[in-house]
Amino acid sequence: MQKKSWHVSLIILATVLVIVGGLVVRNNLSQQSQQTRNIPTLTKKSTQYFSKQQKESFIDQIGTPAMALYRRNLQILPSVVISQAILESQFGTSLLYKTANNPFGVKGTYNGRSVTFYTREVEHGKSIKVLAQFRKYPSLRAALMDHNHLVAEKFIRHKNIMSYRTSTNLLQQNGYATDPHYANKLNHIIVKYQLYQYDLKAINE
């Protein structure tokens, strides 16, 4: 009789543990779902929303250190750096730039630090929304140096390239972005804002 009672107690205990475990898992999944719903989506505004002064200030803010980096390694043209920053951060107004000093949309972690946003990527010709981890930098200077190192190592490996179109094509060919029109967009920005002037200044000086 005692043996039977022990079996019954064991079954009851196991049932309770299963129920409690199920409730814990359900609660965790509910919390994760709520956290996921609260993650914002990175969006891009048209350039018409920004004043001339705002644009010029941001271009100079990126252009000056970009020229210094180019003079140091003769690899990433300033116009390419500036145009990427404009496109990815909308002249420094994006949520990613404001929260993580990341004007280039660089994914991953930086010294173990990152932020998470939904963003749009192109897969098989279709635009889809995905959850992505982006590097969080302590400063714009750190972002610029990390971007320069990343691009030189993985996307534009040749030095002394003096054509921004060659550089933007290499970025696209080597997979910096999934947008099939990425190079064309950068070229358009470079021409529109005459960013090639920063290239000439950096090369000639």
N, C-alpha and C positions, 0 to 999 in steps of 0.2 A: 504493500500500500504506500509505504514511504517512497519507494522507488518510482511508483507511478506519479506521486505528488511532485517529486523532483523533476520528472520529465515535463509535467504540465507547467511548472514554474519556469523551466528553461525555455519552453515554447513561448510563454507570455513575455519573458525578458527579451527574447529574440525579436518578437513582434514589436515590442516597444522601441527597441533599438532601430529597427527598420523604419518605423514611423517617424521617429525623431530625426534619423539621418535624412529621410526624404524631405522633411520640413526644412532642415538646414540647407540642403542643396537647393530646394525651391526658393528659399529666402535669398541665397547667394546669387542665383540666376536672376531673380527679380531685381536685386541691387545692381548687378552688372548691366541688365537691360536698361535700367533707369539712368545709369551713368553714361551708357552709350547714347541714349536719346539726348542727353544734355551736352554732348560734344558738338561744338559749332562746325559749320561748313565754311571753308575758305571760298570767298567769292571775288570776282574781279569787276571793277567799275570801268566805265569808259573814261578815256583821258579828258573828256570835255568837263568833267566834274572838278578838275584841278586848275588853279589859277596859274598864270604865267610865272609869277614870283615863286610859287610853291614848286613848280617844275624846275625852274632854274636853280633854286636852292638845293634841291635833292640831287640834281645832276652834278653840281659842283661838289657836294658832300661825298659823292661816290667817285667822281672823276679825279679829284686831287690825289687820294691815296692809290687809285688804280694806275695813274701815271707813274707814281713812285715804284709800285710793284713791277710795272713793265720795264722800267729802266734797270731794275735789279736783275730780272731774269730773262728779259727779251722774249716773253712767251705769250702772255694773254693780253691782247690789245685792250686798251682802256675803253674803247667804244663798245666792245663786246661785253665787258663787265658792267658798264653803265646800262646798256640796253637790257641785259638780263635782270638787273635790279629794278628797272622801270617796269618791265613786263610782269615780273613775279610779285612785286610788292606794291604796284600802282603808286609809284612815286613816294614810297615809304608810308603808305596809309593802311596797308593790309594788317589784319589781325595777327598774322604770323610775325611780321616785322615788329609790331608794337609789343608783343608778348615775349618774343624770343630773339630779337635783333637779327632775324634771318631774312634778308632781302632777296635771297636767291632760290628759295624753296628747296634747300638741301635737306634730304631725308636722313634719318638715322639718329645717332646721338653724338654729342660733343662733350668730352670729358664726363661721360655718363649722364648728361642732362639732355632732356628732350621735351617736346610738347606734342600732343596728339590732336589732329583735326581730320574732319572729312574733307576730301579734295576730289577733283574730277580728273580722271585719267582716260586715255584712249586705248581701248583693247579691241583688236580685230575690226578696227574702223568705227567702233561705237564709243560714245562718251559714257562712262559709268562713274558712280560715286563710290569711293573707297576710303577706308579708315587708314590713316598713315601717321607715322612717327617722324617728326622733324627735329633737326638739331637746334638746341637752344644755346645761344652764345652770350657771353657776359658783356660784349660790346660789339659795335659795328666793325671796329678794327679787327677783332678776332674773327668775325664773319668773313671779312674781305680776305684775310690771310688764309683762312681755311679753304675758302672757295678757290682762291688762286692755286693753292697746292693741289686740291682735288681735280680741278680742270686740267692742270699741267700734267698730272699723273695718269689720268684716265681718258680724257677727251681730246685735248689738243696737245699732243706729245712733242710736236716739232717746235723748234725755236726759230726766231727771225721771220715769222710769218707776218707780212705787212698788209695783207688783204683781209679785211673784216669779213668779207663774204666767204672766203676760204675757211676762216675760223668758225663762223656760224654753221656752215655746212658740216664741219667736223663734229661740232656739238650734236647736231641732229643725227648724223650717221653713227656716232658712237653711243647714242642712247641717253643723252642728258635728259631729254624729255620725251614723253610718248606722243605729244602733239605732232602730227605729220607736217604741220605748217610752221613749226617752231623757228626754223632758220629764216623763213620769209618774214615772220613777225619781227624778229630781231633786226633784220635788214631794213625794214620799213621804219622802225624806231630810230635807227642810226641815221638814216637819211633825213627823216622829218625833223629831228633835233640837231642835225649836223654834228653828231658825236665823233665823226672822223677827225674833227679838228683836235680832239684830245689825242688821237693817234699821232697826228703830224707833230704836235707839240712834244709828245713824249719821245718820238723817234729823233726829231731834230735837236732836241736838247741833250 
